Amino acid sequence: MSRIYDLEERTFQFALAVRKFVINLPKSIPNYEDGKQVVRSSGSIGANYIEANEKVGDKDLKYRLRISRKEAKETIYWLRLILEGNKQIDKEENKKLMDEALELRKILSAILNKLK
């Protein structure tokens, strides 16, 4: 993934990349369930960030950013489960996605720290 500095666009592109990754997973019950979860959590990062930008107040802004950060952490969890549970997946793509989720989490943490 190339660096995108517009965080709304970056989170959108990340969620899109996760969806493309999940489509190519081997068909199995664990992959189906884990895939659903990672699709939800990855999309929720950006959705909550957008909500934060449309804040009703400082409390709402911080709340939405915390949810977005939590969803990034959850996305890493689901991607790790997919990685550990599959022998024949694109491990490099999985690692890129995990790295991006971690980067997003760090960015969101930095934003929250500046708001304190």
Secondary structure, DSSP 8 states (H G I E B T S, - for coil): ------HHHHHHHHHHHHHHHHHTS---HHHHHHHHHHHHHHHHHHHHHHHHHT-SSHHHHHHHHHHHHHHHHHHHHHHHHHHHH-SSS-HHHHHHHHHHHHHHHHHHHHHHHHH-
